[in-house]
Amino acid sequence: MLRLLPPVLVLILWIYCLVDVITARDDSVRNLGKTWWLLIVFFFPLAGSIVWIVAGRPLPDRPMTRDQGAAPGFPEYERRGRFAAADPEKDEDFLRKVRERAEEQRRRYEQQRREEQRRDEQGDVG
């Protein structure tokens, strides 16, 4: 039983590392591409698994700071790679354009609705 234990542990480590490589995000894997890590772990079970854990496994994400664009109290905004605006004038310009576009859409909708009502009324009369 004691002689069987190390191969079983290597197998468990190997399977764990294979699953870990497969489920890791492509952009978070370190030092090599995900495909290369998968091949290394697959063909070199013990050594590849250990190297994956030491050099390839993604590091846990640290919360972003306010300077990096985090919004305190809103963890959904603290993910890495999220765009955070830095220029208030551009924000105001963007919001102004969004409001103008929404107003234009409302005007077009109201005009279309009035035309449809007018057609319906003319269709009922004739």
Z-matrix of the N, CA and C atoms (Angstrom, degrees):
N
C 1 1.456
C 2 1.527 1 110.52
N 3 1.304 2 117.87 1 -40.45
C 4 1.454 3 121.78 2 -178.26
C 5 1.526 4 111.71 3 -67.68
N 6 1.324 5 117.38 4 -33.02
C 7 1.465 6 121.01 5 179.42
C 8 1.524 7 111.37 6 -73.11
N 9 1.320 8 117.41 7 -22.81
C 10 1.461 9 122.00 8 -179.31
C 11 1.535 10 111.79 9 -82.92
N 12 1.309 11 117.49 10 -19.37
C 13 1.461 12 121.46 11 -174.21
C 14 1.531 13 113.77 12 -63.31
N 15 1.336 14 122.22 13 -49.86
C 16 1.466 15 119.42 14 -179.10
C 17 1.529 16 114.20 15 -58.86
N 18 1.335 17 120.80 16 -44.73
C 19 1.472 18 117.93 17 177.51
C 20 1.525 19 112.77 18 -61.84
N 21 1.325 20 116.78 19 -33.59
C 22 1.464 21 119.61 20 178.24
C 23 1.528 22 109.87 21 -67.82
N 24 1.328 23 117.23 22 -40.78
C 25 1.461 24 120.34 23 177.80
C 26 1.528 25 111.42 24 -65.26
N 27 1.329 26 116.60 25 -40.39
C 28 1.463 27 120.34 26 177.31
C 29 1.532 28 109.84 27 -63.17
N 30 1.319 29 117.21 28 -41.45
C 31 1.463 30 121.18 29 178.44
C 32 1.525 31 111.08 30 -62.56
N 33 1.315 32 116.29 31 -44.20
C 34 1.470 33 120.30 32 179.66
C 35 1.534 34 109.81 33 -63.82
N 36 1.341 35 116.74 34 -45.65
C 37 1.463 36 120.41 35 178.19
C 38 1.523 37 110.57 36 -61.25
N 39 1.324 38 116.91 37 -42.73
C 40 1.456 39 122.07 38 -179.29
C 41 1.525 40 111.48 39 -61.57
N 42 1.323 41 116.62 40 -47.34
C 43 1.470 42 120.65 41 179.75
C 44 1.527 43 110.26 42 -64.23
N 45 1.333 44 116.11 43 -42.61
C 46 1.464 45 120.06 44 178.33
C 47 1.534 46 110.53 45 -58.70
N 48 1.329 47 116.76 46 -46.52
C 49 1.464 48 120.74 47 -178.35
C 50 1.523 49 111.80 48 -68.17
N 51 1.328 50 118.02 49 -38.22
C 52 1.468 51 120.11 50 176.28
C 53 1.533 52 110.67 51 -60.11
N 54 1.316 53 115.60 52 -47.23
C 55 1.463 54 119.48 53 179.40
C 56 1.526 55 110.07 54 -64.38
N 57 1.326 56 116.88 55 -40.08
C 58 1.463 57 121.31 56 -179.70
C 59 1.528 58 110.74 57 -63.49
N 60 1.320 59 117.83 58 -42.23
C 61 1.475 60 120.97 59 178.22
C 62 1.520 61 109.67 60 -65.07
N 63 1.304 62 117.52 61 -44.73
C 64 1.467 63 121.34 62 -177.28
C 65 1.519 64 111.31 63 -63.62
N 66 1.325 65 117.29 64 -40.01
C 67 1.466 66 120.29 65 -176.15
C 68 1.521 67 113.86 66 -87.16
N 69 1.336 68 118.35 67 -7.82
C 70 1.464 69 120.80 68 178.85
C 71 1.519 70 110.11 69 -70.63
N 72 1.326 71 116.33 70 144.41
C 73 1.461 72 120.50 71 176.10
C 74 1.516 73 109.54 72 -69.79
N 75 1.324 74 116.56 73 141.58
C 76 1.466 75 121.76 74 -178.05
C 77 1.522 76 112.55 75 -57.15
N 78 1.329 77 116.28 76 -39.80
C 79 1.461 78 119.43 77 -175.24
C 80 1.524 79 114.06 78 -82.38
N 81 1.332 80 117.49 79 -3.91
C 82 1.461 81 119.15 80 -179.16
C 83 1.526 82 113.03 81 -106.06
N 84 1.322 83 117.69 82 -9.31
C 85 1.467 84 121.54 83 179.79
C 86 1.523 85 108.82 84 -71.08
N 87 1.332 86 116.60 85 137.83
C 88 1.466 87 120.50 86 -176.07
C 89 1.526 88 111.99 87 -96.48
N 90 1.316 89 115.99 88 152.59
C 91 1.462 90 127.83 89 168.34
C 92 1.525 91 116.77 90 68.42
N 93 1.286 92 120.94 91 -38.15
C 94 1.468 93 123.31 92 178.19
C 95 1.519 94 108.50 93 -136.00
N 96 1.314 95 115.25 94 169.98
C 97 1.454 96 119.27 95 175.04
C 98 1.527 97 110.77 96 -73.60
N 99 1.291 98 115.19 97 159.36
C 100 1.470 99 120.91 98 -178.42
C 101 1.533 100 111.76 99 -59.81
N 102 1.312 101 117.04 100 -39.53
C 103 1.471 102 120.70 101 179.77
C 104 1.524 103 111.15 102 -61.98
N 105 1.337 104 116.35 103 -43.41
C 106 1.465 105 119.73 104 178.50
C 107 1.519 106 111.19 105 -62.83
N 108 1.335 107 116.99 106 -41.54
C 109 1.470 108 119.19 107 178.32
C 110 1.526 109 110.72 108 -63.02
N 111 1.316 110 115.87 109 -40.88
C 112 1.464 111 119.17 110 179.21
C 113 1.526 112 111.01 111 -61.06
N 114 1.323 113 116.70 112 -43.73
C 115 1.467 114 120.06 113 178.79
C 116 1.533 115 111.54 114 -65.31
N 117 1.315 116 117.53 115 -42.73
C 118 1.471 117 120.97 116 179.91
C 119 1.521 118 110.74 117 -62.10
N 120 1.332 119 116.61 118 -48.16
C 121 1.471 120 119.78 119 -179.06
C 122 1.521 121 110.30 120 -66.53
N 123 1.327 122 117.73 121 -37.77
C 124 1.460 123 120.53 122 -178.00
C 125 1.535 124 112.14 123 -67.47
N 126 1.336 125 117.13 124 -45.04
C 127 1.467 126 119.92 125 -175.03
C 128 1.530 127 114.42 126 -86.93
N 129 1.321 128 117.90 127 -19.31
C 130 1.466 129 121.36 128 177.88
C 131 1.525 130 108.32 129 -127.18
N 132 1.339 131 116.74 130 80.30
C 133 1.462 132 120.39 131 -170.42
C 134 1.534 133 115.09 132 -52.52
N 135 1.306 134 119.08 133 -55.03
C 136 1.468 135 119.83 134 -175.59
C 137 1.527 136 110.93 135 -76.47
N 138 1.310 137 116.89 136 -55.56
C 139 1.468 138 120.24 137 -177.40
C 140 1.532 139 111.16 138 -63.71
N 141 1.315 140 116.79 139 -43.89
C 142 1.461 141 120.42 140 179.97
C 143 1.513 142 112.57 141 -63.03
N 144 1.330 143 116.87 142 -38.79
C 145 1.466 144 120.93 143 178.61
C 146 1.524 145 111.12 144 -65.06
N 147 1.329 146 115.82 145 -43.79
C 148 1.460 147 119.67 146 -179.83
C 149 1.529 148 110.71 147 -65.89
N 150 1.331 149 117.06 148 -43.11
C 151 1.461 150 120.67 149 179.41
C 152 1.524 151 110.16 150 -65.09
N 153 1.312 152 117.76 151 -38.73
C 154 1.471 153 121.16 152 177.26
C 155 1.524 154 110.41 153 -58.83
N 156 1.320 155 116.60 154 -48.04
C 157 1.462 156 120.33 155 -177.61
C 158 1.536 157 110.65 156 -63.83
N 159 1.330 158 116.54 157 -39.26
C 160 1.461 159 120.28 158 -176.50
C 161 1.530 160 112.04 159 -79.59
N 162 1.327 161 118.16 160 -44.33
C 163 1.460 162 120.07 161 -168.62
C 164 1.520 163 115.72 162 -116.45
N 165 1.319 164 119.47 163 -12.56
C 166 1.455 165 118.86 164 -173.41
C 167 1.511 166 114.96 165 -116.90
N 168 1.294 167 116.26 166 -27.26
C 169 1.460 168 120.93 167 -175.22
C 170 1.524 169 110.84 168 -62.65
N 171 1.326 170 117.78 169 137.06
C 172 1.467 171 120.49 170 179.46
C 173 1.526 172 111.35 171 -61.67
N 174 1.315 173 114.95 172 141.43
C 175 1.454 174 120.45 173 175.65
C 176 1.517 175 108.83 174 -79.56
N 177 1.311 176 117.69 175 148.75
C 178 1.465 177 118.71 176 177.88
C 179 1.525 178 110.65 177 -65.09
N 180 1.311 179 116.61 178 140.82
C 181 1.463 180 121.26 179 179.69
C 182 1.514 181 110.41 180 -72.35
N 183 1.324 182 114.82 181 134.33
C 184 1.463 183 120.27 182 173.47
C 185 1.510 184 107.45 183 -90.89
N 186 1.328 185 117.39 184 147.91
C 187 1.464 186 118.66 185 177.78
C 188 1.524 187 110.86 186 -61.25
N 189 1.315 188 115.08 187 145.74
C 190 1.460 189 119.97 188 179.54
C 191 1.527 190 110.09 189 -73.38
N 192 1.316 191 115.52 190 153.80
C 193 1.456 192 120.31 191 175.02
C 194 1.521 193 108.88 192 -90.68
N 195 1.308 194 116.34 193 170.54
C 196 1.463 195 120.45 194 179.32
C 197 1.532 196 110.58 195 -62.72
N 198 1.339 197 116.77 196 -36.39
C 199 1.468 198 120.46 197 178.92
C 200 1.524 199 111.77 198 -64.60
N 201 1.303 200 117.19 199 -26.66
C 202 1.463 201 121.04 200 179.84
C 203 1.524 202 112.09 201 -87.23
N 204 1.322 203 117.28 202 -2.03
C 205 1.454 204 120.36 203 175.85
C 206 1.511 205 115.06 204 109.10
N 207 1.330 206 117.70 205 11.53
C 208 1.466 207 119.94 206 -179.94
C 209 1.526 208 109.90 207 -74.51
N 210 1.303 209 115.40 208 149.51
C 211 1.454 210 121.41 209 174.72
C 212 1.522 211 107.10 210 -110.02
N 213 1.329 212 117.86 211 109.54
C 214 1.467 213 120.13 212 -175.82
C 215 1.521 214 111.73 213 -55.56
N 216 1.308 215 115.57 214 133.99
C 217 1.453 216 120.86 215 179.18
C 218 1.514 217 114.23 216 86.03
N 219 1.330 218 118.05 217 -1.67
C 220 1.450 219 121.94 218 179.96
C 221 1.528 220 108.75 219 -127.86
N 222 1.333 221 117.93 220 82.72
C 223 1.463 222 120.48 221 -174.80
C 224 1.522 223 113.78 222 -62.12
N 225 1.326 224 118.22 223 -22.30
C 226 1.461 225 119.17 224 179.13
C 227 1.527 226 111.33 225 -66.40
N 228 1.329 227 117.34 226 -18.88
C 229 1.462 228 121.18 227 177.97
C 230 1.522 229 112.96 228 -94.56
N 231 1.315 230 118.00 229 2.46
C 232 1.453 231 121.15 230 -175.83
C 233 1.520 232 113.00 231 -98.78
N 234 1.317 233 118.09 232 12.89
C 235 1.459 234 119.45 233 -179.68
C 236 1.524 235 109.97 234 -78.26
N 237 1.307 236 115.52 235 148.70
C 238 1.461 237 121.29 236 -178.62
C 239 1.528 238 110.40 237 -68.96
N 240 1.297 239 115.33 238 148.99
C 241 1.455 240 120.28 239 177.45
C 242 1.510 241 113.95 240 83.10
N 243 1.323 242 118.05 241 -2.16
C 244 1.457 243 121.78 242 179.48
C 245 1.516 244 108.68 243 -77.61
N 246 1.316 245 116.04 244 136.19
C 247 1.457 246 120.36 245 179.59
C 248 1.517 247 109.51 246 -73.76
N 249 1.305 248 117.09 247 132.08
C 250 1.457 249 122.19 248 174.94
C 251 1.527 250 107.66 249 -124.05
N 252 1.302 251 116.22 250 124.66
C 253 1.458 252 120.46 251 -178.53
C 254 1.519 253 110.51 252 -68.12
N 255 1.318 254 115.56 253 143.88
C 256 1.454 255 119.72 254 -178.82
C 257 1.527 256 112.00 255 -121.79
N 258 1.335 257 118.35 256 -12.08
C 259 1.454 258 121.95 257 -176.37
C 260 1.530 259 109.81 258 -117.07
N 261 1.338 260 118.07 259 107.59
C 262 1.477 261 120.61 260 -178.22
C 263 1.529 262 113.42 261 -60.56
N 264 1.345 263 118.24 262 -31.65
C 265 1.461 264 120.02 263 179.20
C 266 1.525 265 111.32 264 -65.18
N 267 1.336 266 116.26 265 -40.71
C 268 1.463 267 119.78 266 177.79
C 269 1.521 268 110.68 267 -66.87
N 270 1.350 269 116.55 268 -35.22
C 271 1.466 270 119.81 269 176.86
C 272 1.521 271 110.41 270 -61.55
N 273 1.341 272 116.18 271 -47.09
C 274 1.466 273 120.40 272 -179.61
C 275 1.530 274 110.58 273 -63.03
N 276 1.314 275 116.99 274 -41.25
C 277 1.460 276 121.02 275 178.57
C 278 1.529 277 110.89 276 -62.35
N 279 1.320 278 116.38 277 -44.03
C 280 1.466 279 120.90 278 178.58
C 281 1.524 280 110.63 279 -62.00
N 282 1.341 281 116.88 280 -47.23
C 283 1.466 282 120.26 281 -179.43
C 284 1.531 283 111.18 282 -63.76
N 285 1.333 284 117.68 283 -37.69
C 286 1.456 285 121.06 284 177.36
C 287 1.527 286 110.40 285 -61.57
N 288 1.334 287 116.85 286 -44.45
C 289 1.464 288 120.76 287 178.95
C 290 1.531 289 111.61 288 -64.50
N 291 1.332 290 116.65 289 -38.61
C 292 1.468 291 119.77 290 178.07
C 293 1.522 292 110.13 291 -63.90
N 294 1.338 293 116.84 292 -43.61
C 295 1.473 294 120.21 293 178.70
C 296 1.529 295 110.95 294 -62.47
N 297 1.342 296 117.09 295 -44.30
C 298 1.463 297 120.46 296 179.21
C 299 1.519 298 111.32 297 -60.82
N 300 1.328 299 116.73 298 -42.55
C 301 1.461 300 120.43 299 179.62
C 302 1.528 301 110.86 300 -65.48
N 303 1.326 302 116.96 301 -39.21
C 304 1.470 303 120.06 302 178.91
C 305 1.524 304 110.46 303 -66.33
N 306 1.334 305 117.22 304 -41.10
C 307 1.469 306 120.14 305 178.07
C 308 1.526 307 110.88 306 -63.85
N 309 1.322 308 117.04 307 -41.64
C 310 1.468 309 120.78 308 178.64
C 311 1.533 310 110.63 309 -62.54
N 312 1.320 311 116.69 310 -40.91
C 313 1.468 312 120.28 311 178.46
C 314 1.521 313 110.45 312 -64.86
N 315 1.336 314 116.61 313 -40.41
C 316 1.475 315 119.48 314 177.43
C 317 1.520 316 110.74 315 -63.11
N 318 1.330 317 117.87 316 -44.64
C 319 1.462 318 121.16 317 179.11
C 320 1.526 319 111.66 318 -59.57
N 321 1.338 320 115.95 319 -45.73
C 322 1.475 321 119.95 320 179.61
C 323 1.536 322 110.71 321 -62.88
N 324 1.333 323 116.39 322 -40.65
C 325 1.455 324 119.76 323 -179.94
C 326 1.531 325 110.65 324 -64.55
N 327 1.320 326 116.69 325 -44.98
C 328 1.462 327 120.04 326 179.93
C 329 1.529 328 110.59 327 -63.15
N 330 1.323 329 116.38 328 -41.69
C 331 1.464 330 120.06 329 178.68
C 332 1.533 331 110.27 330 -63.12
N 333 1.322 332 117.28 331 -44.16
C 334 1.464 333 121.41 332 179.20
C 335 1.528 334 110.08 333 -62.57
N 336 1.335 335 116.62 334 -41.41
C 337 1.464 336 120.51 335 -179.83
C 338 1.529 337 110.71 336 -64.48
N 339 1.346 338 117.04 337 -42.65
C 340 1.471 339 120.15 338 178.59
C 341 1.529 340 111.03 339 -62.83
N 342 1.347 341 116.66 340 -42.04
C 343 1.464 342 119.78 341 179.24
C 344 1.522 343 111.14 342 -63.31
N 345 1.323 344 117.27 343 -40.17
C 346 1.468 345 120.47 344 178.64
C 347 1.526 346 110.50 345 -65.78
N 348 1.342 347 117.49 346 -40.49
C 349 1.466 348 120.32 347 178.09
C 350 1.534 349 110.56 348 -63.59
N 351 1.351 350 115.48 349 -42.29
C 352 1.459 351 119.71 350 179.55
C 353 1.527 352 110.57 351 -62.54
N 354 1.357 353 116.63 352 -42.33
C 355 1.468 354 120.07 353 177.89
C 356 1.522 355 111.09 354 -63.40
N 357 1.331 356 116.28 355 -41.92
C 358 1.463 357 120.19 356 178.76
C 359 1.523 358 111.17 357 -62.30
N 360 1.329 359 116.04 358 -42.12
C 361 1.480 360 120.03 359 179.97
C 362 1.527 361 110.16 360 -66.56
N 363 1.322 362 118.15 361 -40.61
C 364 1.444 363 121.05 362 178.18
C 365 1.534 364 111.62 363 -68.10
N 366 1.319 365 116.50 364 -33.24
C 367 1.463 366 121.04 365 178.43
C 368 1.516 367 110.97 366 -69.93
N 369 1.343 368 117.68 367 -35.65
C 370 1.469 369 121.16 368 179.70
C 371 1.519 370 111.87 369 -72.30
N 372 1.334 371 116.50 370 -33.92
C 373 1.449 372 121.44 371 -177.82
C 374 1.533 373 110.01 372 -72.65
N 375 1.346 374 118.10 373 -42.23
C 376 1.465 375 122.37 374 -174.40
C 377 1.447 376 112.91 375 -79.93
